[in-house]
Amino acid sequence: MDPFAAWIERDVVRAHGPDTLPFLQGQLSQDLDMPLGASRWSLLLQPTGKVDAWLRATRTGDDELVLDVDAGFGDEVVARLARFKLRTKCELDATRWNCVAVRGTTIEHPDARPIVWPGTDGVDLVGPAVTFPEGIAERDDYERTRIMAGVPAMGAELTGKTIPVDAGQWFIDASVSFTKGCYTGQELVARIESRGGNAPRPVRGLRLSAATSVGADVTSTDGVALGHITSTRDTVALAPLPRAIVPVTAVVVDGQPATVVDLPMQ
């Protein structure tokens, strides 16, 4: 992949106050006991273990963390955390920051934060006043690259009905600590891990013979309904499908032939 950068948006939640770290340790799947300036990806789960948000937590102070999530979901993160914040000294402030997504290379930058995209190098430059890095081409390739890496997006592959393992074992490995204390939703994640991570509807990659749109039907070649496209760009797509539909299965998308392929796509 030729390196590129693209402007995107991220919602940001600043959590601060003397109870912030213990409170968020009990709510997020990742261990937040990390050095100042460090970041880790984490899940915010329902008590049932289904996904409320996938976010990046950055330690910005002794009693402060910044959580950044896909644009449009910051208020949902605040509302979800507030439901469990009884008599807790932790304030939650939501805003939206610009972000420069750098892919195909990594760079040193004071606002650089790690990504966890399979098969893809890169960083996100996240901050209230981010500037575009010099020497990297600006291209509108972010969404296609995300799809080809098999990275789920909030509101698309990740909804209130999603269980974490559906996004892949890499997603669990990147977002969950199995050595920290208890957190909301832990039981389902631990149970699935102990059973070998069999996902009922894993996110699959698809190569299409013709461009399609989000929501397009995915069926078997003999007409059995399998699911719907959740993300697409040009002739690549993602869709949660029954686990029996493995690469390289021929399927039909919006009446046109398509093939289920391994993620990340080559």
Number of C-alpha atoms within 10 A of each C-alpha: 9 8 16 19 25 19 18 16 17 22 21 30 23 19 25 20 16 14 17 20 20 14 18 22 18 19 24 27 27 25 20 23 12 11 12 13 14 15 21 21 25 24 25 24 26 18 15 13 21 22 20 23 25 26 25 22 28 22 21 17 13 13 15 20 26 20 25 27 22 19 17 15 22 23 17 13 23 18 12 17 17 14 8 13 17 9 7 14 13 22 17 19 14 19 14 19 17 19 23 23 22 26 25 15 15 15 15 10 11 11 17 21 21 16 19 18 21 16 13 18 17 21 24 22 26 22 19 12 10 16 14 16 15 7 9 16 14 17 11 12 13 17 16 17 20 22 23 25 21 27 21 22 19 18 15 15 21 22 14 14 12 18 23 25 23 23 22 19 17 13 22 20 13 16 22 21 16 15 8 14 12 14 18 19 21 23 14 18 21 14 11 15 15 10 8 9 17 15 18 14 20 24 24 26 29 28 23 22 15 14 15 21 16 15 15 17 17 24 22 17 16 8 11 11 13 18 18 19 24 20 25 25 20 14 14 23 26 29 28 24 24 15 14 10 17 16 14 13 14 18 23 22 27 18 15 15 17 25 19 22 19 17 20 18 16 8
